[in-house]
Amino acid sequence: MNPSEKKKVSLFVEGPIHPEFIAASIAKHQAKTGIGAHEIFLGQIRADKKGTETVEAIEFSAYREMADTAYQEFREQLFARHSITCMHVYHSLGRVRAGELNLFVFVSAERRVAAMDACRELVEWIKKELPVWGKEVLSSAAGEWKVNT
C-alpha cells in the first residue's frame, strides 16, 4: 500500500508520551518480519536553567490542521527518498513536565541505514518546520517562548 493511501492520523497526543505506549508500539512490530531495523528518537523536556530560574515544564500548542497536512506531505517524501517500511510520529500538546517525553519518532526499514537516515531527517524537519510552539514554564510560574535549535 502506498503511504499516501493509508488512513491519515493526527501526530498529536495530549500531555506527555508514556513509556508504556512506546513499548507497546515497538511490540506491535514484532509480527512484521520483513523489518530488520527500527530507529527511534525520544524527545524529553530538560530542566534548563534560565538565569536564576529552572524550566519546570513546556506548554505545547500547534496549528494542528496545518501541521498534520505538512506531516503527511513530508511523510510521502521520506517514503519516496528512503527504503522505509513504516513511520510513526507522536508529538505532545499541552503541558509536559521536565523529565517527561514530548516527542516519539519511530521509523522502520528492512536495513538499518535507511531507518537511521530517515529518522534523522524527520526529526530535523519536525524541529525546523512543524508549526508547533512551546512556552517554557519557569519555576516562578513566568513563561517564555522556546526557540528550537
N, C-alpha and C positions, 0 to 999 in steps of 0.2 A: 504494500500500500504506500502510495506517495505521501510524504509527511503533510502536505497541504490538504490531503483528503481526510485526515484524521479529525476527530472532534476537537474543536478549539476550546481550550480551557483557560481560565484565568491563571496567571502565575502568582497571584497574591493570596496570602493567608493572613488572618487576623492574629496579631500577637506573635510571640516567639515560635520558632520551629523546634519541636521537641525531638530529642534523640531517638525516642521510640518510633516516631514517624520515619526518621531516616533509616533506622534498622529495618523496618517493615518494607520500605521502598526497595532497599537492596535485596531483601529476601525474595520479593516477588520476581526478581530477575533470574533466580536460580534455574527456572524451567526453560529459560531462553539459552539453549546450549550452543548456539552459534556465536554467542558473545564470548570474547576472550579477555576483554578489559573493560573496567569501569574507572572513570576518572571523576573524582568528587571534590568539590570546593565547598567549604563551610565558612560563612562569614559570621563573626562573633563580635558583639559590642565590647569595645575596650573602655576601661575606666581611665580615660586620658585626663591629664592634669591641664587645667585652663587657669593659669595664674595660681591663685590660692584655692581654687575650686576643683572638683572632680566631676567628670561626666558620669551620671548615675543611670541614664537611660537615653534612648533616642526615640523620638516620636516620628514615625514614618507616615508620609502621605504621598499620594500619586495621582496622576491623571490616568485613571485606570483604563478607560477605553483606548486612549492613545497608546498607552504602554502595552496593552495586550495586542493591539494591532501591529505595533512596531516589533514586538517579540515574535509574532507569527511570521512576519516577513523575514526577519533576521534568521529565524529557525530554518526556514526553507533554504536560505543562502548557505547556512552551515551544512545542511544535509547535501547540498549540491557540491560544496567545496571539499568535504571530508567524507571518508567512508565510515560514517557512524550509523549505528542501528537504532538508537533511541536517545532521547534527551528530555530531561525534566528540569524545570526551574521553579523554585518557590521563594518568594520574597515577602518578608513581613510588612504589614501595615499596622499602625497603632504603636503603642508603647512596648519597647523591648529593653529590658534592663541590662546593665553591664554584666557580662558573663554569659548572656543568653545568645542563641543563634538567630540571625535575621536573614540569612541567605543560604540556600541549599541548591547547588548546581550538580547535576548527575548526568554524565554523558557515557554512553556505552558504544563499543565498537568491536569488530572482530579482532582488531590488533590495537596494541597499546598506544602507538604513536598517533593514530587518528583520534583516539579518545582524549589523549593529553592535549593535542593541538587544538581540537575543537573546544574543549573545556576552557583552556586559557583564553582563546579568542572570545568566547561567550562571556566570561567573567569581565574581561576588559570592556566589552561592549556595554554590559549592564552598568558598570561604574561610570562610563562616559556618556552614554546615550539614553538610557532608560529614564523616562520622566518620573523619577522618584526623588523625594526630598526628605531629608532627615533633620529634625530640630533636636539638638543636644539639650538634654535636661541636666542642669548643673545642681550641685549639692545645695545651693542657696534657693533652688526652685526657679532660678532665672534660666533663660534658654538662649541659644544662638543657633543659626542655621549652619549645618555641616557642609563643608566643601569636600567633594570626593577627590582623592588623589590616586 
